[in-house]
Amino acid sequence: MIEVTRETKETTISVKLNLYGKGNANINTGVGFFDHMLEALTKHAHIDMEVMCEGDTHIDDHHTVEDVAIVIAQALKKAIYPVEGIERFGNATVVMDEASISCDIDLSNRAFLYFEMPMDGKVGTFDVELVEEFFRAFAFNLPLTMHLVCQRGSNKHHMIEGAFKALAVALRRAVTANENAGIPSTKGVL
C-alpha cells in the first residue's frame, strides 16, 4: 500500500493506494460530485484507494480538486515508476448514454495533456471547469501523456463521469503486467 500526504494552507490530504486492487474506495474530499468521480476512477481502474481531504471549500472547490489530483498522481508515481514489465500504453472509450469519451495514455514519465471537452457551467454545485484542472494536475504530477477527448455528449454529468471512467480503464490497461516487456522503451529507460 502506497501512502502520500500533503499539507498546505489550503488543503490537508492523505491518499492510500494499492495499484493492483479490487476497486475498493473510501473517498471523502468534502466535494460530493468529486467523490463520486473518484469512486468511479477507483472502481474501473481496479485500484484500492482511500482519499481524505480537508480543504478550503468555504472559498470554492478549486484547491481541493487540484490538490487531490496532485496527491493521487504522486501515489501512482510511486507505484508505477520506474516502468518495467507492464504494457505502458493504454486507451479506452467509455460511453454513458449520449456521451462518448476517449482517453489515451502513455506512462512515458513525460507530462502532457491534450484536453478536448466542452466544460462550462455546473453539475449541481460543482464547477465543471475544475475537471480540466484535475486532469492537468494528474497528468503533470504522475507524470504521463494523456489525450482526453469528448467525441460527443450533451449531459455534463455523463461526459465528466465518462472521462474519469475512460482514464480508469486506460490506466488499468497500461499497468497490465507483461513479463516480456522489460523496460517498454527503445531508450531503455522511462
N, C-alpha and C positions, 0 to 999 in steps of 0.2 A: 504494500500500500504506500503510495507516494503522498506526502503531506507538504503543503506550501501555505504559508501565512503571509499576510501583508497588512501593514497598518500605516495609514496616513491621517491627516487631519480631517479627511472627508469620509474614509471608509476603514473598517476593520474586517478582514476577510480571512476565512480558513477554508481550504479545499483539501479533501482526502479523495484519492482516486486510485482505482485498480483498472488498468487498461484492458485486461482480459477478464472482464467480469460477466455479470448476467443481466445488466441493465437496471440494477437497483439504484434508487435515487433517494436522497434525503436533502432537499433543497429548501433554503429559507433565506431569500435575499431582501425581503420586505417589499418586493415588487411582484405582485401576483401573476401577471401575464408573463413576466420574465421567468419566474419559477416554472411555469407551465412549459415554456420553450426549452429550458434546461433539462426538465424531466424528459421531454421528447428526445433531446440530443442524447441523453444518457441511455434511454431505453433502446434506441435504434442503433447506437454505436456499440451496444453490449458492454458499456463501461459501468462499473460501480462508482458512484460519486456522491460525496457529501459536500455541500456548499453552504456555509453560514456567512452572512454579511450583515453588519450594522453600518448603514450608510446615512448620508445627509439627505434622505428622501423628503424632508420638510422643505428643501430647496427645489429639487426635482430628482429624477431618476438617473440622470446622466452619469454621475460619478460611480454609482452602484453598478450600472450596466458595464461601463468601460473597465472599471477596476476588477470586477468579477471575471471578465474576459481575460484580462492580463493574468490573473492568478490561475485560472483553469489552464491557460496556454503554458504557463510556467510549469505546472504539474505534468502536463502532457509532454513537454520538452524533456523533463527528467525521465519519463517513462519510455520515450521513443528514441532519443538521440544518445549515442551515435547510431545511425540507421545501419542495421545489418540483419540479414536473414528474414526480411519482410518484403512485401511487394513494392512498396514505396509510392506507387501511383494508385489513386482511387477515384472513382466517379460514380455518380448516381443521379437519376432523375426521379423526383418524387411528385406524384400528383395528389392533390387534395381537391376533389370535386372539380371546379373550373380552373384551378391553378396548377401549373406545371413549372417546377423549379429544378434547374440543373446545377450540380456542384461538381467541379473537377479539382482535385488537389494533387500536389506533388510534395512529398516530405523531403524537400530539397535543401532544407536548412537556409533557405533564402526567402525573405519576406516580400510578398507581393499579393495584392488584392485587386481583382477586376470585379466590380460590383455593378450589376445592371438590373436593378429592381426599382419600380416606382414606389417611393417611400415618402408619403406626406400624410399628415393628419394623425389620428389616434385610433387605437384599438382599446376601447374602454378609456382608461386614464393614461394608457401607455403611449408615449410619443414614438411613432414608428420611425422617425429619423434616427433613433437610437439603435435600430437594427444594423445599419451600416457601421456605426461606431463599435458595436460588439464584434462584428466580423473583421473589421480593420485591426482592432486591438488583439483579437485572437490570432490572426494571420501574422502580425508583426512581432508577437511575443513568443510564438511557438518555435521558430518561425516556419512558415510553409508558404507555398504558392497556391493561391485559391482563385478560381473563377466561379462566380456565383451569378446565375442568370435566371431571371423570371421570363420564361418563354411565353406565358400567358397567365392571366388571372385578373380578377376584379375584387375579390374579397380579401382585404388586408390580412385578416387573421389566417386565412388559408395560405396566402403567399408567404407570410413570415414563418408559420409553422412548417410549411414545405421546405423553406430554406434551412431551418435547423435540422430537419429530418434528412434532407439531402446531404448536408455536411456530415451527419452522423453515419449514414450508410457509406459515403465515400471514405471517411476515416476508418471505419471498420474494415473496408476492403483494402485500404492502403497498408494497414498494420497486420494483414493476414500473413501468417508465418509461411516462409518459403525457404527451406534449408538449402536449396540450390542457388539462391540469390546472392549469398555472400554480401558484399557491400554493393548495392544495386546502382553503381555509377561507373562510367568509364574513367572517371578521375581517380577512383579508388578511395574516395572519402566524401562524406556528405556532412 
